[in-house]
Amino acid sequence: MAHRRAAPRTRRRAWFLVALVLLLALLTTAMFISNPPTAIPPRSGLPWSTGFTSLLFAGAGLILVLNRSRNPIGWMLLLPGVDMKARGVVEEYTIR
């Protein structure tokens, strides 16, 4: 059974979510650099691990959505990428 490519609307939504992850990653990085040093330790052992992980989730989700848009796993991978980066922005904002 041959699978169909995603519809243009679905492709735009998937690319929008990936662009949102990248924008939030840039915003988090800019806020991290501009924030003064604090005594608050990072929640994870590696400060950049959540950024890398969110980009991996978003990339894998994008590939799945573009090739098999009806498969919910692709969307389930895209959304945690957005969530991780949104949390990063909120965390950096609260340190200000």
Buried (B, 14 or more C-beta within 10 A) or exposed (E): EEEEEBEEEBBEBBEEBBEBBBEBBEBBBEBBEEEEEEEEEEEEEEEEEBBEBBBEBBBBBBEBBBEBBEEEEBBEBBEBBBBBBBBBBEBBEEEE
